[in-house]
Amino acid sequence: MAMEEIKTPPPVNRKNNQQERTLVTLIGKGDAPPEISVCQHDRDMQVAEHESVVAILWGQPTNAHGQKVISAHQLIETYLHADRFVAGRFCGRFAFLLWDARRRRLIVATDRLARYKLYYHLVTDKTGRWRLRIATSPDTLAEIAEASIESRAVHLFLAMGVVPVPFTLWQGIESIPPASMILFEGKQWVRKNYWQPRFSYLEHGEAAPLIEQFQTKLHDWVEQYKKQQGLLWLQGSPLDQILLDRLAAEGVFEPMTISISADYRPPRRLQQLTERYGVPHQHVPLTAETLLMQLDEIASGFHQPVSDITAVHAYLAQAVGRQSQRQVATTVGIDAVLAGGPVLNRKTPLVAQMLKRFGAPDVSEDGLGRYLQLAVRSGLEDAAMDWLQSEGERWLRHIKATSSLDQMTFLDWVWRWSSGTFQSPAIAAAFAERDGALQQSLLSDEWLQWSCQVPATLKREGGKPYALLHVMSDDRNPLTTLELQQWPKFHWKMKKTGLIPATVSSRLTHFFDLNIDAERWQQWLDKLPRVPNRAHSLVLWRLLMLSTWLKHHSVKR
């Protein structure tokens, strides 16, 4: 077996890829020992060799009790004892590569949540010679392999907002799913799961003791994040209601923020809070399936495992309703915020709830804006839109007379909270009198559909060109053109409106490599609460992400 240190790395686009990277290349034929070369640019990587076994370790795995950090040499010792199931003996954030020359076995594995991601590109020829490249960034492999865009990944991203594993946006380059390993043994390449989360469905009567124990664990989380100067924000999850309320009650909501969301996008209002109070903010991505695994790990010390997100959602919501004097909106997953007032009875008609809780709104800009914001925070945006359609003409006469409400603000409201069925010709026509382009946007059938065929012209006040989005779709190429005029100004404005994340210009590949298996992701989508109100903004946001990513990588379509 040949081991070679490569000190000169392949060309890497440093402008767009600031994180450290590692590239490992294995070249072999049949049962012959492969040649291994390592291009090391990761301080978090260890290399060890013992007898016939070579180990490359990323991260810092711990033992099953989380008490001892495992080194690369200890990884080899554990492998010699545990054989191919070595990965199941560890916890924490790690990934590793093991080559056993005596057994002709190669193992590449990631941790249970794939917190340390690995990507691979495998090429074989007719003579049986194979070349396996493994890297911590898909861009590194794409530059070497000169990979093209994977059309299936583009379709998945436009449809679901994610590119599920093992896909990436590069053709032929895949990621290793959570709790999985790639095993080469006996001239066969296979991918196996070394660990599976436990799933169980809880009946209503069984939930009460579990909630109490879960409350205790959440309290420990609060104390932990208070010490770490952070706010745990489980956005769009069954934990956000109870945990955010507890954090607010503990008085840790204002001075520190850490957001954790399923769509790799910091919550807009949390960003506004951090700007208002001048506190640092850190965004931690968390997907739906990794949340389930996290729940399973948390509940491992309980009498019953908790992994079914639908089974515990209602119970946690009930616990919030009994204990909380504040309500957290759950129907608007991208803007889950604390709102004043008690939990409303959702069996009452929505409009009646709105009028009973907030009263009839006045037609001033401040009054309407406060009304809509309270409605959204309370999960009653449908009632707000009902009121707009029934009482909107009187409000529009006020708008035309005073011109006090920015039309972009209103358009943002429509995108985010109209549930995709904004059908009020009176409101659209009134706005169209001020801007013909707005009429074309709001009254267009394509605009109201969940698809990537969204032609829209946005203009800023004064009639100057603000930005032009023209998206065309056909069977041959799902994304033919996407033109952005005055990109810097447009990018800044879209950050302000919350339609794209503030980190759009850095680490763009992180938006496309989520740790979710494609089939299982669709199953969990069917289980999770539907949030159709984000259709328009998400379509534009996803297209902007793709456009920006393609622009930075100079990909020829």
ABEGO torsion letter per residue (X at the ends): XBBBBBABBBBBBAAABABBBBBBBBBBBEABBBBBBBBBABAABBBBBBEABBBBBBEBBBBAAGABBBBAAAAAAAAAAAEAAAAAABBEBBBBBBBBAAAGBBBBBBBAAGABBBBBBBBBBAAGBBBBBBBABAAAAAAAAGBBBBAAAAAAAAAAGBBBOABBABBGBBBBBBGBBBBBBGGBBBBBBABBBBBBBBBAAAAAAAAAAAAAAAAAAAAAAAAAGBBBBBBGBAAAAAAAAAAAAAGAAAABBBBBBAAGBBBAAAAAAAAAAGBBBBBBBBBAAAAAAAAAAAAAABABBBABAAAAAAAAAAAAAAABABBBBAABAAABBBBBEBBBBAABBAAAAAAAAAEBBBABAAAAAAAAAAAAAAGAAAAAAAAAAAAAAAAAAAAAAAGABBAAAAAAAAAAAAGGABABAAAAAAAAAABAAAAAAAABAAAABBBABBBBBBBBBGGBBABBBBBBBBAABABABBBBBGAAAAAAAAAAAGABBAAAABGAAAAABBBBBAAAAAAAAAABBBBAAAAAAAAAAAAAAAAAAAAAAGBBX
